[in-house]
Amino acid sequence: LLDAIPGYGWLLGLKNYDMDYFKLITLKDTRVESMEYGRTMSIHLDGHFENYWKTRSRNLRKNIKRYFRRLENDNLELRWEELAGEDEMSMAVRQYGDLESAGWKGQQGTAIHGDNQQGKLYTKILENFARENGSRVYNLYLNNDLIASRLTITQNGIMVILKTTYDERYAKYAPGRLLLYFIIKSAFE
């Protein structure tokens, strides 16, 4: 990248890259320095989900149980789906955008939707990755209403969550957390 900058590039800073992914890149350029800027969520899929789940904090496990119990007490049916086909990505981004637009991002004008520049970009990215089986959109439904969605891509065995949104009216059920729970459990399986 430094060689591609017109003139002479003194510095190129790439913050927030995943160290696990960075290790996959062979570096031959002695001008490259790396330092830890922050940490991202990282789960190694060794063993079984039950063993992994036991290592999570007691509060997290208790809260997830409480959300499931709350749904049961309110007689609400929860289901989740995984979309992976290239032909499903445009619709998935539209659904995601409808959900995000209904919340505070929609009020501020920063929500993605199928027709804006961001929505078109995410659709293109997801369609391109889907050609190599590297796109997943995960949706969580409550009584057939979409309440949470995550846009993800996968390459070299690493899943990256690009965007997450949820229906703010259902915040007491923590739909984003429940969807992440299902995604992690599914990844172990």
C-alpha positions in Angstrom: 0.0 0.0 0.0 2.8 2.4 0.8 4.3 1.9 -2.7 0.9 2.6 -4.3 0.6 6.1 -2.6 1.5 8.8 -5.1 4.8 10.5 -4.2 6.4 9.0 -1.1 4.3 7.6 1.8 5.7 8.1 5.2 3.1 6.3 7.2 0.0 4.3 6.7 -1.9 3.5 9.9 -4.3 0.6 10.0 -6.1 0.6 13.3 -8.5 -2.1 14.4 -7.3 -5.0 12.3 -7.6 -8.5 13.7 -4.3 -9.9 15.0 -5.4 -13.5 14.1 -5.9 -12.5 10.5 -2.8 -10.4 10.4 -0.7 -13.4 11.4 -1.9 -15.1 8.2 -0.2 -12.5 6.1 3.4 -13.1 5.3 5.3 -9.8 5.8 8.4 -9.2 3.8 8.5 -5.4 4.2 10.7 -4.3 7.0 8.9 -1.0 7.2 5.9 -2.6 8.8 5.4 -2.3 12.5 2.6 -3.8 14.5 1.3 -2.9 17.9 -1.9 -3.9 19.7 -4.5 -1.2 19.5 -7.5 -3.0 20.9 -9.1 -6.4 21.2 -11.8 -7.8 19.1 -14.1 -10.7 20.1 -12.3 -13.9 19.3 -13.6 -17.4 19.8 -11.6 -20.5 18.9 -14.0 -23.3 18.0 -12.2 -26.1 19.9 -14.3 -28.7 21.6 -18.0 -28.5 22.2 -20.3 -25.5 22.8 -21.3 -26.7 26.3 -17.7 -26.6 27.4 -17.1 -23.2 25.9 -20.4 -21.9 27.5 -19.2 -23.0 30.9 -16.2 -20.8 30.6 -18.3 -17.6 30.0 -19.0 -15.3 32.9 -21.7 -16.4 35.4 -23.6 -13.1 34.8 -23.7 -13.7 31.0 -25.0 -17.2 31.4 -27.6 -16.1 34.0 -28.7 -13.2 31.8 -29.2 -15.4 28.7 -31.2 -17.9 30.7 -33.3 -15.0 32.0 -34.0 -13.7 28.5 -35.1 -17.2 27.4 -37.3 -17.6 30.5 -38.8 -14.1 29.8 -39.8 -15.2 26.3 -41.3 -18.4 27.6 -43.3 -16.6 30.3 -44.6 -14.2 27.7 -45.6 -17.1 25.4 -43.4 -15.9 22.6 -41.9 -18.1 19.9 -38.3 -17.5 19.0 -36.6 -18.8 15.8 -33.5 -17.9 13.9 -32.4 -18.4 10.3 -29.1 -18.3 8.4 -29.1 -17.0 4.8 -26.1 -17.8 2.6 -27.1 -17.7 -1.0 -25.9 -14.9 -3.4 -29.5 -14.4 -4.5 -30.6 -13.9 -0.9 -28.2 -11.1 0.0 -30.1 -8.2 -1.6 -33.3 -9.1 0.2 -31.4 -9.7 3.4 -29.8 -6.3 3.3 -33.2 -4.7 2.6 -34.7 -6.5 5.6 -31.7 -5.4 7.7 -32.1 -1.9 6.5 -35.9 -1.8 7.3 -35.1 -3.0 10.9 -32.2 -0.5 11.3 -34.2 2.4 9.8 -37.0 1.9 12.4 -34.6 2.7 15.3 -32.4 5.6 16.3 -30.2 5.3 13.3 -33.2 5.9 11.1 -34.1 9.0 13.1 -30.5 10.3 12.7 -30.4 9.4 9.0 -27.5 7.0 9.3 -29.3 3.7 8.8 -28.5 1.6 5.8 -31.3 0.4 3.5 -31.3 -1.3 0.2 -31.4 1.9 -1.9 -28.8 4.1 -0.2 -25.0 4.0 -0.8 -24.3 2.0 2.3 -26.9 -0.6 1.5 -25.7 -1.0 -2.0 -22.1 -1.4 -0.7 -23.1 -4.1 1.8 -25.2 -5.9 -0.8 -22.3 -6.0 -3.2 -19.8 -7.2 -0.5 -22.2 -9.9 0.7 -23.0 -11.1 -2.9 -19.3 -11.2 -3.7 -18.4 -13.2 -0.6 -21.5 -15.5 -1.2 -20.0 -16.7 -4.5 -17.3 -18.4 -2.4 -19.8 -19.5 0.3 -18.4 -16.7 2.6 -21.5 -14.6 3.4 -24.0 -15.3 6.1 -26.9 -13.1 7.3 -28.4 -14.3 10.5 -31.9 -13.3 11.4 -33.8 -13.7 14.7 -37.6 -13.8 14.6 -40.2 -13.4 17.4 -43.6 -14.7 16.4 -42.6 -14.2 12.7 -41.4 -10.6 13.3 -37.8 -9.9 12.5 -36.2 -8.6 15.7 -32.5 -8.9 15.1 -30.1 -9.3 12.2 -26.3 -9.6 11.7 -24.4 -9.3 8.4 -21.2 -11.4 8.4 -18.5 -12.5 6.0 -16.1 -15.4 6.4 -12.7 -16.0 4.9 -9.7 -18.2 6.0 -11.8 -19.6 8.8 -12.4 -16.2 10.4 -16.0 -14.8 10.6 -16.3 -11.0 10.7 -19.5 -9.4 11.9 -20.0 -6.4 9.7 -23.2 -5.0 11.1 -25.7 -5.8 13.8 -29.2 -4.3 14.4 -32.3 -5.2 16.4 -35.8 -3.9 17.0 -35.6 -1.6 19.9 -39.1 -2.3 21.0 -37.9 -5.8 22.1 -34.9 -4.6 24.0 -36.1 -6.4 27.2 -35.4 -9.7 25.4 -31.9 -8.7 24.3 -32.4 -9.9 20.7 -28.9 -9.0 19.6 -27.4 -11.1 22.4 -29.7 -14.0 21.8 -28.9 -14.0 18.1 -25.2 -14.0 18.9 -25.8 -16.9 21.3 -27.4 -18.9 18.4 -24.6 -18.0 16.0 -21.9 -19.1 18.3 -23.7 -22.3 19.2 -24.2 -23.0 15.5 -20.5 -22.4 14.7 -19.5 -25.0 17.3 -21.9 -27.5 15.8 
